[in-house]
Amino acid sequence: MAPKSLAFSGIAPSNFAVFLVAMLLCSRPIRAGHDYHDALRKGILFFEGQRSGKLPPDQRIRWRRDSALRDGSSAGVDLTGGYYDAGDNVKFGFPMAFTTTMLSWSIIDFGKTMGPELKNAVKAVRWGTDYLLKATAIPGVVFVQVGDAYSDHNCWERPEDMDTLRTVYKIDKAHPGSDVAGETAAALAAASIVFRKRDPSYSRRLLDRAVRVFAFANKYRGAYSSSLYHAVCPFYCDFNGYQDELLWGAAWLHKASRRRAYREYIVKNEVVLRAGDTINEFGWDNKHAGINVLISKEVLMGKAEYFESFKQNADGFICSILPGISHPQVQYSPGGLMFKTGGSNMQHVTSLSFLMVAYANYLSHSRKVVPCGELTASPSLLRQVAKRQVDYILGDNPLRLSYMVGYGPRFPHRIHHRGSSLPSVAAHPSPFRCKDGTSYFLSPGPNPNLLVGAVVGGPNITDAFPDSRPFFQQSEPTTYINAPLLGLLSFFSSHPS
Ligand SMILES: *[C@@H]1O[C@H](CO)[C@@H](O)[C@H](O)[C@H]1NC(C)=O
């Protein structure tokens, strides 16, 4: 991420509770197998810790309480609910929508093997879509952020105490944002598939809204980081352009609605909207690899020759991220973790691994492989590469440290997360004001509240990890790290070897 915590990333105290990396390089053998289902359960639970708004009676992360109950009131609308993106208390619509899309894709492709956790995963989607429905309730408007990120990042306080500016930001016809609107349409459309049989009327509402929001995104074109530069940059600035989100929104609408118009839109706009650009990226900003993998499924199922070029792009993407192939943009650490430049590396690890396993499944159904020069990317090779990434996250790494809080014997204890690092409301009923949390932020002690299931930004390229709050790029969890991970954990829980 961009500078997420202005005040709290600039401080450099001398007493970092740095895990002594060398001491952790003990000689324990790599574990034989992981409890992927346990990790899945925890990875879903994490989303309850990120909830904003009025918490329901079945809330399981009990150290959290209601928060931000007046969100939207300054604009005369109800924008309570939704998710905090990471370790702060801002509701950023762009990554929240992407998170919801990926939660949905995890369920669509891998929900069958989630067992009793499926219902919790579906609840995690609904917490996102209930909010996105509020944010898109007015035609021609999308509310895209609640909370002034500068005001928020200047303080270290619990969401329950928040007294920072809850400014409401929106896009409209005069101030377009095809990126955030396109992603929001994608999220609503993807979720409509999740709810198709479970709650048909909710599903129809989601799909109808997705259609309307996509039409708005497409008609009034522009990047929200032009319209709302000072609110969204450098936090979730759209660096990559809005074209990919238009194709991505259309791809999900095509999948959800089967309307001919979306198929035609995709075919007609493929080149204009540059489907083949920077194909080895996939995250909240750049959807290219995801578009190509998603659309290729139909080609591989043998019923969509008109999408053939998307499969060629997807094949190119798959070849470009395999270890052992020389490529400048994806590296592997000595311990085997995929690495891309920019903050919060684990978001790349989970989203790219997700695409590998999704694509592997589409390939297997059609008994295909991807030729990558000397190498052949078979479904089993792709699963093996992705499994290595998941196992690294869960503890098979040089530090023998799980990067998921609460999973395994050793995991990060000083995550960059306001709620987790400050005493809970039950333990400390009086509020913390803006700077009251500073000593907790700087403390070498462990966080008092376990944010179970949170996966942090992770180690650096040398497999080193400081377990220290100020290193936010490494110690901050985000919703879009976990969302694709759920699909992977579900898959490996039923295919452990
Ligand atoms: C990785 O982290 C370790 C320990 O914090 C540090 O010594 C090293 O310089 C870092 N390496 C890179 C490439 O950032």
The ligand as an SDF file (V2000), in Angstrom:
LIG
                    3D

 14 14  0  0  0  0  0  0  0  0999 V2000
   14.7270   -7.3340    4.9890 C   0  0  0  0  0  0  0  0  0  0  0  0
   14.5490   -7.1980    6.3710 O   0  0  0  0  0  0  0  0  0  0  0  0
   15.7430   -7.3700    7.1300 C   0  0  0  0  0  0  0  0  0  0  0  0
   15.3670   -7.3750    8.6110 C   0  0  0  0  0  0  0  0  0  0  0  0
   14.3830   -6.4190    8.9200 O   0  0  0  0  0  0  0  0  0  0  0  0
   16.7250   -6.2680    6.7750 C   0  0  0  0  0  0  0  0  0  0  0  0
   17.9270   -6.4350    7.5000 O   0  0  0  0  0  0  0  0  0  0  0  0
   17.0020   -6.3360    5.2780 C   0  0  0  0  0  0  0  0  0  0  0  0
   17.8270   -5.2530    4.9120 O   0  0  0  0  0  0  0  0  0  0  0  0
   15.7090   -6.2970    4.4820 C   0  0  0  0  0  0  0  0  0  0  0  0
   16.0160   -6.5440    3.1010 N   0  0  0  0  0  0  0  0  0  0  0  0
   15.4800   -5.8500    2.1230 C   0  0  0  0  0  0  0  0  0  0  0  0
   15.9220   -6.2140    0.7390 C   0  0  0  0  0  0  0  0  0  0  0  0
   14.6720   -4.9760    2.3080 O   0  0  0  0  0  0  0  0  0  0  0  0
  1  2  1  0
  1 10  1  0
  2  3  1  0
  3  4  1  0
  3  6  1  0
  4  5  1  0
  6  7  1  0
  6  8  1  0
  8  9  1  0
  8 10  1  0
 10 11  1  0
 11 12  1  0
 12 13  1  0
 12 14  2  0
M  END
$$$$
